Amino acid sequence: MEKQRYVVTLEVSPGLDRFSPEVEAQRMANIIRDAVQTRSWSFKGLVPFKVTVANGDEVASASGKVGKHALGDLDEVSGE
């Protein structure tokens, strides 16, 4: 599978950064995987993918599958 690389920066507004917990790489990988699985779809069938998160020396991965949706499902999405 060809790699698609994205750089994601998690920023918290100044003054609120002390209230934001540090998120470990594995938890962030799981959050991103869950979001991709929930908000993405394919017409070709289940599409496996892997998310890799690096935070300093900490590296973690999470795997998932983008689900298949039928053409009729688009009607429901356009109504949101």
RAMO-V567651 format. One record per backbone hydrogen bond with DSSP energy under -0.5 kcal/mol. CO is the residue of the C=O (numbers start at 1). NH is the residue of the N-H. Records with the same first field share a line. If there is no record, write none. Layout:
CO: NH, NH
This chain:
3: 5
6: 8
7: 9
8: 10
9: 11
13: 16, 17
16: 19, 20
17: 20
19: 21
22: 24
24: 28
25: 29
26: 30
27: 31
28: 32
29: 33
30: 34
31: 35
32: 36
33: 37
34: 38
35: 39
36: 40
40: 67
42: 69
46: 48
47: 66
49: 64
51: 62
53: 60
55: 58
58: 55
60: 53
62: 51
64: 49
66: 47
67: 42
70: 73
71: 74
72: 75, 76
73: 77
74: 78
75: 79
77: 80
